[in-house]
Structures are given as C-alpha cells and as structure tokens.
C-alpha cells in the first residue's frame, strides 16, 4: 500500500509513518514511531506492475509477492521480504517555531482574557511574534473582540517570523490587561 500511495503521489519524497500505542510493564502508555520510505526500485517495480496486489488469507503480510521472478541476494525468487524495499527515515527530536500551550477552544478549559494575560506574562521574555505563535491563541483572538479579519496578518508575521506591528501588539496586550 505504501508503494502504491508513493507511486500515485508523483512525489520523489514520500514518507510513511506508523504510530503504535503499547502498554508497558507499569501500565503506562508508550508511543512508538516508525518512519520509512519505499526504495526507488520498489516504486519503479510497482509502477511497472510487478507486484501481485491481490492477497489471500494465508499470505504472509511480511512478504511481497511478485508476478515474475526477481533477483534478491543472487537468487531468483517470487516472494521478497518487505524489509528489502524499505529505506528507514531517521526521526529527530526538534523544537519547531510554533507552540501549543494556549487552551484548546473545544475543551472544558475555556480561554478567557485572564488566560490570555497569563500566557503573555509567561512568555514575556520572548519576542512578541513568538509569544503569539500558537494556533489556539490566534483562533481565540479571531473569535473574541472581532479580530478575525486581522488574524491573517498576524499569522503572516508568525509564519515569516517578522515583527508584529506595534498597533496589533498594543491591542492584544490591552485586551489581556482588561481581565
């Protein structure tokens, strides 16, 4: 399926990610991520129709069935271990430019002007553009006090990491201080 989606996409880079949630010995949840790409050879073979795409109940899901014999490890075979076609993609921990600490609007913890003030106070050491780089905060601003038409300009500042015009900064800070 990953080879099919990659082939249909027309994109050179196509990453498939599998996320598993498992319980550990303590009963807590562990989340595992596996990211991989199909090799260029795999995508080419799929496009050329080499893979059997109909599966029976007794077929091994770890093997790819081929319509013709292919050479793997010096042997002619019609079944290939799926791992042969995988290219592992390294997952690197990183901190992106956006945050997600402002309360989510459709949850029980409703955001108020006091919440906005607390958020701005908590992030006061950051440049103002970083202080508002939170989707839910921008959504809160759009839905409260009629700033909806101004959010695209604010989002552009966040996206390009450019300074927020002073008027917007003063307006947002004054809204927070009315709590």
N, C-alpha and C positions, 0 to 999 in steps of 0.2 A: 504494500500500500504506500509506503514511503517513497519507493521508486516511482510509482505511478503519479503521486502528487508532485514529486520533483519534476518529472518529465512533462507533466501537463502545465506546470507553472511557467516554463520557459526561462526561469531564472537560473543563473550559474550557481549561486549560493542558495541552498535550501537546507535548513536545519530542522530536524525532528527532535522534539524533547518529550521524554517520558517522565512523568512525575508519579512517584509511589508514596503512599502513606502507610507506614507499618507501625505496629505497636512494639515497643522494646520491652526488656525484662521488667522494668519498673511500671509498666502500664502506660507510659507516656508515648506520645506520637513522635516518630522520626519521619522526616520527609527526605526522600532520595530523588535526585535529579540525574537523568542520563541524557546527554545531548549527542547527537550523531548526524552525519551526512551520509548519503549514499555515494559510493565512489562514482567517478565519471564513467567508468566502464559499465557499472551496473545500470546507470541511467541510459547509456547508449544501447545496451542489450535490451532493456525494456522497450525503448522506442522502436527497436528493430523487431520486436515481437518474439524474443527468445524465451520468455518466461511462460510457464503454464500458470494461468490465472484462475483456474477452477480448482477447488480444493475438496477433498473428501474428508469424511470424519476421522479416518485412520491416518491421515497425512501428518507428518511431523512438522509442527509450525516453525521449527528451528532450521528447516531445510527449504531451499528454493528449488523447485522442480523446473528443469529446462526442457524445451521441446526438442532440442538437438544436444548431442554431446559437446561438452566444453572441456578444455584442459585446465585442471587445477592440480597444482603440485606434481606435474608431469604425468597425470593420469587422465584418461577420458572418462568423464562422469556425466550423469544426467541430473544428479542432485548435488547442490552446493550448500555448504553451511552458510547461513545468512551473515555470520560474522566476517566472512571473506569480502563481502560487499560494503562493510561499514567503515567509515572514517570517523574516529572519535573527535568530538569537539570539546575542547577544554572549557570548563565553566570557571570564570574568575570572579571572585567577590569584588564588588566595587560600590562606590557611592556615587550615584547619579546626581544631576543638578536639581532634581525635584525632591520635595519632601512629601510626607503623607502623615502629618501629625494632627492636623485640624480635624475636628469631629466630622464623621460622615453623616450627611444630611438625612438619610433614610434609616437611621438607627435611633435607639432610645435616648441617647445623649444629645439633645438638641443644642445647636450652637446659638449663642446669644452675643450681644455686644461685649459682655463681660468675657466670654470665651475669646473673642477677637482681641480684646485688650491683653488677656493673659498670654495669648500666642505671640503678640507683638512684643510684650515685655520679655518673654522667654527667649526671643530671638533677636533682642536689641543689639547684640554685638555683631550681627551680620549686616551686610549692605541691604538696603530696603528691598531690592529686587529679589534677593534670596529669602527674605522674610515672608514674601507673598508667593513664593514658588511652591504652592500647594494647591492641587486641583480643587479640593473641597473648600478651601478658603476662597478661591476665586469664584466658585459656584455660590458660596454664601454671600459674597459681595454682589454678585449678579442678581440674586433673589431678594436681597434686602436693600432698602433705600434707593431702588431704581438705578443701580449701576450697571445693569445688564448690557447697555449699549457701549459702556466703557471697558468691559472685560476683554474684548478682542485686543484693544491697545495695551492693556496690562499683560495679557497673555503673550503678546509680541515681545514686550520687554523681558518677560521671563524666558521665552524661547531663545532670544538672542543675547540674553544676559546683559542687557543695556540698562542704564539708569532709568528709574521710573520718574516721569515728570513731577516736579515739585508739587503741582496742584493736586495730582492724584494722591501723593504721599500725605499731604496735609489733610485732604478729605478723609482718607482711610483712618489716619491717626485721630482726627477729631471725632469720627464715628465711634472709635474704640473708647475714647475718653468720655463719652456721654453715658457710659454704663454706670 
